[in-house]
């Protein structure tokens, strides 16, 4: 069996209990060494065979899994955050399907959740934003035309932008072109939940200069929207006049 496991957003203790147990029982671990906290490998048994996929191709990753399966071994494919978000697991699962190798997915804490925690923020505020857009700038990996930043910016929703810290000048321009005012609150969260986590609050118009001032060029999430501002309404859930299945309205 192959288990795709979400490593969490960075901190060693933010992996799920299930993920930790899978690491502890694995015979083979293939981990994303460029992004996954290596401290997580401390959960592995001393005799566990470990491979760093940062130096491997897809064919090489699949070959390791295939060899482990043929030897009756359990493999953990350890991905950063939650593997379903920019994890490139679909192509691996397709190959395993073709080979008849079984697999399961263990979810993890995504870095966008870690970023919200670092910001002490709530992405979905009443009367501010009830939608969160997770996206990225087009780079070596293209983005569909209908999902370009300028198109998504028209919604004025909360936006969390992955894999784009090296393109902040262009990102800022596209956000403004799409409809965000230049003074819209924004924040750069570098390595959320890692020991060297850094939070830089700024505006859409100052993203590039803020990152440059702090030497941030990669491994950072960009958050944009009025959820970072000071204006918000109270939730109806706890409003005394709001009746629910569990509570009667009060005068």
C-alpha positions, 0 to 999 in steps of 0.5 A: 500500500502507498499512503499519500500523507499531508505533512502539515504546514511546517511545524513538526507537531502539526501533522495529523495523528494518523499521519504520524502513525503512518510515518512510524509504520512505514518501510519506505518514505518518499518526502518532498525535501524542498518543502517538508520539515525534515524533523518529521522524519524523526517519527520514522523507524531507524531502518526505514528507507528514505528518499528525497523527491526534490532530486527525483523525477516522477518516473523515479518516484514511481519506481521506488513505490513499485519496488516497495510494493513488489517487496511487500513494503508500505510506502508513505509519500509525504507531501507538504501541507495537504496533498490535494492543494498543489501537491501533484498527486493526481499524476502519481495516482494515475500511474499507480492505478495503471500499475494496480497498486493500491493507495490512500490519502491522509489529509494534512493542515494546509499552509493557508490554514497556518497563514491564517493562524499566524495572522490571527485572522479569519478568512470568512467574515460576515459582510466582508467576505464569505469566499476564499480563493486559493490560486497562484500566478502563472509561471512555468506551470500555466494557469487557465485564462479564466483563472488569471489573477486579474479575473479572480480579483474582480470578485473582491473576495479573500484571496490566498496566493501560493507559489508566487513570492518571486513575482510580486511586482506583476502580482500587485499589478494584476490585482489592481488591474482586476479591481482591488484598490492599491490600498487593500490590506495584504500580508506576506506570510513566510514559512507559516508555522516554521520556527523562522515564520515571518509575517509582513503586513502591507497593502496590495500596492506595496507587496513587492517592496515589502518582500524586498525589504525583508528578503523574501523571495520564496516559501511565502503565501500572499493573502489579500482582502478586507478580512485583514482590515478593521471593519466587520460585522458580528456573526448571526450564529451567536446573536441573541435574536437569531434562533437555531435548532439548539437555541431559542431567540431572546428579546 
